[in-house]
Amino acid sequence: MNVMRRAVLWAIFAFALVMAYALWPVCVPLSSEQAAASRPPLEQRKERAFFGPVFQQRGGQWCQCKTRISRAFFA
């Protein structure tokens, strides 16, 4: 395999790793006040991202799930 082909393959691999990291969902728990103040109520919201619902109930607590890149730019 020549050097140029190997360099292209490594670049594609690195790009895929960066994209996988950036698009990985991160869920942050919402306080009870935030959950109660949500209009419409979180149970009725239907927002979805490519990984699933944005608002999820985990362990009895509501969480807002966003990708890492979304959290970085739109905290």
Phi, psi and omega in degrees: 000133182281168186294320182296315179297318180296319179296319178296316179298319178294321178296318178296317179298315179297317178299317179297320178295317180296317180294319178298319178295314183294327184265002179291131181286141176235126181253128181245127179297141175265146176290162180296328178293318178297316180296319181291328183278353183293129177233121355293165180305149183302328180298333185263351184284142185241013179301136180226147171247176183295342180265351180141194182294145179288317178258120182232147175260120181233120180061033179083001180239141179282139179231150172253122183252126177222161175289160179300319182292324177293318177296323181293321185260337184227055183305000000 
